[in-house]
Amino acid sequence: MESTLEQHLDDTMKNPAVVGVLCTDQQGHNLGCRGSLSDEHGGVVSVLSKQAAALTRDPTDSPTVCLESDSGNILVRSHGTITVAVHKIAS
């Protein structure tokens, strides 16, 4: 699985608009990262996803959190036990 995850991270970074990507487990432990997102962001990304999920009534719903700034967006979403964050530059 590790090499598959590493390949997905590399493939995601090939998109010219993407400047960072991070995958964490449910505890915020880093499973892999590239670019502008690093180990230090794992806990925050994991908590953001959990808090967003707490806002919905449907326990099967997995909301996407979008942090917007003038320089770009960070999109955060959980997929099962893995949380993914993607940092995209503004176009």
C-alpha positions as CSV (number, residue, x, y, z in Angstrom):
1,M,0.0,0.0,0.0
2,E,2.8,2.4,0.8
3,S,4.2,2.4,-2.7
4,T,0.7,2.9,-4.1
5,L,0.1,5.9,-1.8
6,E,3.5,7.4,-2.8
7,Q,2.5,7.0,-6.4
8,H,-0.8,8.8,-5.9
9,L,1.0,11.6,-4.1
10,D,3.4,12.0,-6.9
11,D,0.6,11.9,-9.5
12,T,-1.3,14.5,-7.6
13,M,1.7,16.8,-7.6
14,K,1.9,16.6,-11.4
15,N,-1.1,18.9,-11.7
16,P,0.3,22.4,-12.2
17,A,-2.2,24.0,-9.9
18,V,-1.3,21.7,-6.9
19,V,1.5,22.8,-4.7
20,G,1.0,20.4,-1.8
21,V,-0.7,17.2,-0.8
22,L,-1.0,15.4,2.6
23,C,-2.5,12.1,3.8
24,T,-3.1,11.4,7.5
25,D,-4.7,8.6,9.5
26,Q,-7.5,9.3,12.0
27,Q,-5.1,10.4,14.7
28,G,-3.4,12.9,12.4
29,H,-0.3,10.8,11.8
30,N,1.3,11.5,8.5
31,L,1.0,8.7,5.9
32,G,2.6,10.8,3.2
33,C,3.1,14.3,2.0
34,R,4.6,16.4,-0.8
35,G,5.2,20.1,-1.4
36,S,3.8,22.8,0.8
37,L,2.0,20.5,3.2
38,S,4.2,18.6,5.7
39,D,4.1,16.5,8.9
40,E,3.4,19.5,11.0
41,H,0.0,20.0,9.3
42,G,-1.3,16.4,9.9
43,G,-3.0,17.1,13.2
44,V,-4.8,20.2,12.1
45,V,-6.0,18.6,8.9
46,S,-7.3,15.6,10.8
47,V,-9.2,17.8,13.3
48,L,-10.7,20.0,10.6
49,S,-12.1,17.0,8.9
50,K,-13.6,15.6,12.1
51,Q,-15.1,18.9,13.1
52,A,-16.7,19.4,9.7
53,A,-18.2,15.9,9.9
54,A,-19.7,16.8,13.3
55,L,-21.7,19.6,11.6
56,T,-23.7,17.2,9.4
57,R,-26.6,15.1,10.5
58,D,-25.8,12.3,8.1
59,P,-23.1,10.1,9.6
60,T,-22.3,8.7,6.2
61,D,-21.7,12.2,4.7
62,S,-18.1,13.3,4.3
63,P,-17.9,17.1,3.9
64,T,-15.1,18.9,2.1
65,V,-13.5,21.7,4.0
66,C,-12.1,24.6,1.8
67,L,-9.7,27.1,3.3
68,E,-9.6,30.0,1.0
69,S,-7.0,32.7,0.7
70,D,-5.8,35.2,-1.9
71,S,-2.9,32.9,-2.8
72,G,-4.9,29.6,-3.0
73,N,-7.1,27.0,-1.4
74,I,-6.5,24.0,0.8
75,L,-9.2,21.3,0.4
76,V,-9.6,18.8,3.2
77,R,-11.7,15.6,3.0
78,S,-11.8,12.2,4.7
79,H,-12.1,9.0,2.8
80,G,-12.8,6.2,5.3
81,T,-9.9,6.3,7.8
82,I,-7.7,8.5,5.7
83,T,-7.9,12.3,5.5
84,V,-6.5,14.0,2.4
85,A,-5.5,17.7,2.0
86,V,-4.7,19.3,-1.3
87,H,-3.1,22.8,-1.5
88,K,-4.0,24.5,-4.8
89,I,-2.7,27.9,-6.0
90,A,-5.2,30.5,-7.1
91,S,-5.8,30.5,-10.9
